[in-house]
Amino acid sequence: MFNFEEWSQDLHRLIDLMEDRQSNDQDLSLYHKELEQKWDELFQEENDVYVQFLKNLLSLTKGVLNGERQEEELEQLVNNMRSSVLLEK
């Protein structure tokens, strides 16, 4: 089963490493590949509610940036997710 929290922690670790290496002018190509793999891993998890939320968020954000969707739709998606997570706790 997909563990979003673990995936998220790995992603933050990887980003921290990349930022550290970048500040030392080191090659980041290996980290870019690992980062791509992390995102591919995430988007393969079709049934995870967090993944579905992120996919919807990405789609709506693109729509808002392209002028095809209203910003209020994006805000509503985030508010709905926030409410559902708070209700679970």
N, C-alpha and C positions, 0 to 999 in steps of 0.2 A: 504494500500500500504506500502511496506517495505521502511523504511527510513534508508539508509546506514549510514548517518552521525550520526543519533541518536544511532544506534547500535554501531558504532565505539566509540562514547563518552562513552557509557555504558561499553564497553569492557575496555577502558582505565581506567575508574573509578575502575572497578573490579580489574584490574591488579595492580593499585596503592594500593588498599586496601590489596591485597595479599602480596605485597612487604612490606608494613608496618607491617602486622601481622607476616610475616616470620622473619623480623628483630627483632621482640619481642618474637620469638620462640613460637608462638601460632599455634594452629591446623588450617590447611588450607583445611580440607576435605570438608567443606560446600562450600567454594569458588571454589574448583575444580569442584564440581557438577554444580554450577552456571555457571562456565566457559564452561563446556561441553554443557550446555543448550544453552548458547549464540551461540556457534559454530553450534549446531544443528539448531537453529533458522535461522542462516545465510544460511546454506546450503539447507534449504527447499525453498529458494527463487530462483527458477530456472530461472525466467524471468528477474531478475535484472542484469543489465550489469556489475555492480561491482562484484556481486557474480560469474557470469560467468568468469570474469577476474581472480578472486581469485582461482577458481577451475582449470582453465587452468594453472595459475602460480604454483599451488601446484603440478599438474600432471607433468608439465615440470621440475620443481625443482627435483622431485623424479627421473625422467628420467635422468637428468643430474648427480645427485648424484650416481645413479646406473650404469652410463656409457652407458645408452641406447640412450640418446639424446645429442645433441651438445649444448654447452653453448650459442652459437650464437642464437639458437632458443629462449632461455629464454630472452636474450637481445632484440631480435626482438619483442617478445610479449610485453615486458615492453615499448619499444619505440612506438609501435603501440597504446597502451593504452594511453600513455602520449600524443601522437599526437591527438588522438580522443577527449580526455578531453580538450585539449587546443583549438581545433576547436569549441567545444561547447560553450566556454566562449566568 
